[in-house]
Amino acid sequence: MINNLFLNIDAGTIDWSRAQFALTAIYHWLFVPLTLGLAVIMGIVETKYYRTKDEFWKTAAKFWQKLFGVNFAMGVATGIILEFEFGTNWSNYSWFVGDIFGAPLAIEGIVAFFMESTFVAVMFFGWKKVSPGFHLASTWLTGIGATISAWWILVANAWMQYPVGCEFNPDTMRNEMVSFAEVALSPFAIDKFCHTVISSWIIGAIFCVAVCCWYLMKNRDTKLATESMKIGVWVGLVAALLAGATGHKSAQSVGEVQPMKLAAMEALYNGGTDQGLTAIAWVNPFCQPDYAKEESAPLKLEIPYALSFMATNDIHGYVPGINDILNGYTKPDGTVEPSIDEKIARGKKAIEALSIYRQAKFNSSDDGSTAAYQLGILKENMKYFGYGYIKDKNDIVPYIPINFWAFRIMVGLGCVFILYFLVMLLLIYDIPFLSVFTRRLLASVGLLPETMADAPRRLTGLPSWHYWTAIILVPLAYIASECGWLVAEFGRQPWTIQDMLPTWAAVSDLNAGSVALTFFLFLILFTTMLAVEISILLKQIQKGPEL
Amino acid sequence: MTYEFLQHYWCFIVSLLGAILVFLLFVQGANSVASSLGGTEEGKRLVYNSTGRKWEFTFTTLVTFGGAFFASFPLFYSTSFGGAYWLWMLILFTFVLQAVSYEFQNKIGNFLGPKTFQFFLTLNGIVGPLLLGGAVATFFEGSNFIIEKNNLVDLEALTPIISRWANAAHGLDALLNPWVLVFGFAVVFLARVLGILYVMNNVNDEDIRSRGRARLIGAAVPFVILFVAYLVHLLLKDGFAVDEFGRIYMEPNKYLNNFISMWYLLVVLLIGIILVLYGIAMEIVNGKSSNCKSLGIWPAGIGTVLTVLALLLCSAWNNTAYYPSTADLQSSLTIENSCSSEFTLTTMFYVSLLVPFVLAYIVYAWRAIDAKKLDKDEIRNDHAY
């Protein structure tokens, strides 16, 4: 073929393209959760001002909005790169599924971005220009715009994990949308949206509580700190509990449609019924385990039946392991899941049928029977089309250590956040019995002075560890959040679209050097800008609210 | 709604977004002359704060333009963005710099200093319009790519890629075409004209207005020369036509023929050009009176949208290949061979009905913010960049 003359691709292009997309997504995800989380905090604070007309709340709202603004710009800046990288680095992907995938991105622009960009300007510059009601609405609409934006981009992402509502068209050589409702309201998308947005609220809440704790530790701006902290703790606790529930639902979705991801998250080499959830095990973080030979990960400590329950809502449920998926298995309902080798063979058959179909279609001497016959073969094997590009069955096993450890860090930290917010709530409020019990418990283990064990609620003058805990939780919250994305994205490798298109069939015709260069340009740019942002945020916090 | 209607409809919507984007480049244009327009440090800050209330619209329109192109013409998205990699990456790079520059430049804790971010704004103000203009010019001048859909079933290839760029420059090769540069610089100076007109309208400062009038001539003259040169070239050049079987061929004076066949686009183009010139002239001639409001941005802005809209539609409608290939003529993209399925275009048609509602709230919010013109008191005493 003529264009093979211009072939630029090597394995480095694929790896650098993946690295660049991962870099952009990871950086983008440093800023977006805080935007989504702070939007809730500042919305509540300004609502308090609107209802009470107390100038204190106006000052507090302006303070949180100022921090929001510094972070917001970086979210916008990194977001634009992500959208265009689908085209620049994944051009084959953009054609192969652009008919479906482009729509959510366009809707995101029309519905969400304009809302965000319009009302964020009113929020910042409109305090003296519009009525308090209009301003409050603008503040909430800024957050709602950001949340709607999250909805559509997560619809797009969920579709990559669980492609629905589409059909392959052999004449146009692409997948085409046949049901917008199935794409936009995919259960996978709903689970992903709920879990992702709610976990973002946790970051907003932890950030808010940490800033408040810093003021309390310095014994300054105590009213702003105590009042904002109450809001932060409530938002954080509710979000952390909901994140647990939505996380369970997400895990079930993954178990249903991405069993390999679940097996990698659990380092489950050989599955079965009554599976326990691995609490901890020794999975070497630096090399892929020999899942074909090992029975299970060494030093495994598990919670009985919990994995079966997590994946199927039934403690006796069947969960396939990596080897089961590779070699084929029979589901509890009797259906047989073919081995990967068989899927590869059928995928190649589909691609070959498509090739012959197209030759016959454009060959005037064919009476149509060859094309019709090949089309039948294609449809019969279309489910495994993407496997036709797989060379070796082991290529479909994602890197287990990252999935295993990222999942544990995310869930473990999620539990820490629930506990933290619960303790904070009991310290802030006088809840009968529980608050006293908590204070005495903390005092008995030396975490609270004895003199404060029976003292009425108060947030100032606590031991400094108390404040430092909140501050340390900020980076931990980001780590938990990024770990969530690592599980979601590493777990589906090598697929850009699950079972449909592997990364090496999705990439653009670029040489590795070009992509490597842009990778480092963005790395330097984003890192520098992140450093500036952190510096500005710290100075703004140090400066405090302008009274 | 027929499939053909939907293809033309989405071509119109994408072209309209592109036209609005070019108008909104007034943000970049004003930033590129902020120092000379502002005069003093405080004046410069007024300029940045004036454009700083609108930069999000330019940014959002660029993103929506990309998203709409992706949804309606995915083969363009995959071919142009994946192929002209360096051209698009440089555009994105400068827009990323711009996005953070407003918020960061004057904040305490900015260890890079305000000058760094002001330099970024200037860089984006020149390079952004130049490269975006260059990208638009390739719709008429052609790009160096090849498309072969059968690659997808070539299991022997390392990667089964459909669209390939036929040289190693990946988009920067477009800048070797002098006509691409002529159009690109025409957009740079147009953005400056619009930026100056916008600031004169938006900022309540007589010094800036009087400096604006002087700078306006300096930007308008090269813009008119470059634009007229390109327009004449366009009307006289061979264009990329499509026959009834979908084959691409070169047709002499194709774009002139398009304007004659689609006389309504010619009317739109002429009205647009007249409005742009009127907007510039009214500011230069009438603006000398200090009592006179600076309203030139409105006719010039509307004129820009109409002119760019007519040019973009001329590149795609009337059996024209809107993204022609100079490497393989038959790889050229037309609205028929590069669009999404009928189902997707129909779905997106209903989504596009939300656009008037979106425009309504933007206008409402924009009017609320701009009811009082920006002045020095506001940036001293209120939230400001």
Interface residues (C-beta under 8 A of the other chain):
Chain A: M1 I2 N3 N4 F6 L7 N8 I9 D10 A11 T13 I14 K62 K66 G69 V70 F72 A73 M74 V76 A77 T78 G79 I80 I81 E83 F84 F86 G87 T88 N89 W90 S91 N92 Y93 S94 W95 F96 G98 D99 I100 F101 G102 A103 L105 A106 I107 E108 G109 I110 V111 F113 F114 M115 E116 S117 T118 F119 V120 A121 V122 F124 F125 G126 W127 K128 K129 V130 F134 S138 N169 T172 M173 R174 E176 M177 V178 F180 K348 I351 E352 L354 S355 R358 G388 Y389 W504 A505 V507 S508 D509 L510 N511 S514 T518 L521 L525 T528 M529 A531 V532 E533 S535 I536 L537 L538 K539 Q540 K543
Chain B: R53 K54 E56 F57 F59 T60 L62 V63 T64 G66 G67 A68 F70 A71 S72 P74 L75 Y77 S78 T79 S80 F81 G82 G83 Y85 W86 W88 M89 L92 F93 F95 V96 L97 A99 V100 Y102 E103 F104 K107 I108 G109 N110 F111 L112 I146 E148 K149 N150 N151 L152 V153 D154 L155 A157 L158 T159 P160 I161 I162 S163 R164 W165 A166 N167 A168 H170 D328 S340 S341 F343 T344 T347 M348 V351 S352 L354 V355 V358 Y361 I362 A365 W366 A368 I369 A371 K372 D382 H383
